[in-house]
């Protein structure tokens, strides 16, 4: 009995981590999409790789690259704009977690000037808007576009029909882009006069750069995921210590939680398409975790008074303890492991619970 109770408590915690991890995935995707993090990260990387502003502008104008741009792009969004577009359920979720601050007064956007003032500095601005930039570019496409850009002469409609020698001359003629020039000259040495090998070498150089970029992007998203996990833990008041203690002392809650966990274990929610409706994602998560001791309990407002989340947050945070805060931190750390990890672990514990304790041999019974 004692062993089964431990397993049941573990299953309850794993179920909570799994469902909240799925919600974190939805929020992560929402933020990455609204803020266009992938596109802006790729744009920053290209500006560092092609460190000649004129060449970079011509590169973006190349047909192979321009065709990757979305014709319906609406421009980048700031973090404030992205939060403003979050559905009402997520706004309420965050509102319960954060102490209110003085709202900024609404300011109507100023009309765009008829003539934009010319920048005082050299052309360091991005050649395209962050919102228009694609999130992915194939290495072969980049190599061909870069070679075509190098061959394009001032005032010429397109690149000349040229071979390896002309490309080599164009690369050696670069003088304002030492980093790019060094990388392309290294590809020239490996190509040994073969134009196809040169293209492959440039594509490999781009792929290697993107691999490093991918690692940096994942590390950045890991920190974002940890922050989102903490906000979700606070918004749902998902205190791991309180959940474990309550489940341990309440057999009825354990039984209800086990029934839900068994149903979840029959399918793999972590492999389903990422939910794009945040409002529905929050509602589904609350429904699946209804049997767990999470959430906020606020006093009812007095007669004639309206309920306000800020008042509720102030009331709840006035009772905050160190143990509760550490419980949120533990939950946030668990959510950062991701939904697939918790789904696999849930299946293992469900199977362990179904197997039960091995009975003792008859000749060993006293």
Secondary structure as GFF3:
##gff-version 3
##sequence-region A 1 366
A	DSSP	alpha_helix	2	34	.	.	.	ID=ss1
A	DSSP	alpha_helix	37	49	.	.	.	ID=ss2
A	DSSP	alpha_helix	53	61	.	.	.	ID=ss3
A	DSSP	alpha_helix	63	66	.	.	.	ID=ss4
A	DSSP	alpha_helix	79	84	.	.	.	ID=ss5
A	DSSP	alpha_helix	88	97	.	.	.	ID=ss6
A	DSSP	three_ten_helix	130	132	.	.	.	ID=ss7
A	DSSP	alpha_helix	139	151	.	.	.	ID=ss8
A	DSSP	alpha_helix	164	172	.	.	.	ID=ss9
A	DSSP	alpha_helix	178	191	.	.	.	ID=ss10
A	DSSP	alpha_helix	195	235	.	.	.	ID=ss11
A	DSSP	alpha_helix	240	249	.	.	.	ID=ss12
A	DSSP	alpha_helix	251	265	.	.	.	ID=ss13
A	DSSP	three_ten_helix	269	271	.	.	.	ID=ss14
A	DSSP	alpha_helix	278	288	.	.	.	ID=ss15
A	DSSP	alpha_helix	309	317	.	.	.	ID=ss16
A	DSSP	alpha_helix	322	335	.	.	.	ID=ss17
A	DSSP	alpha_helix	339	355	.	.	.	ID=ss18
A	DSSP	three_ten_helix	362	364	.	.	.	ID=ss19
###
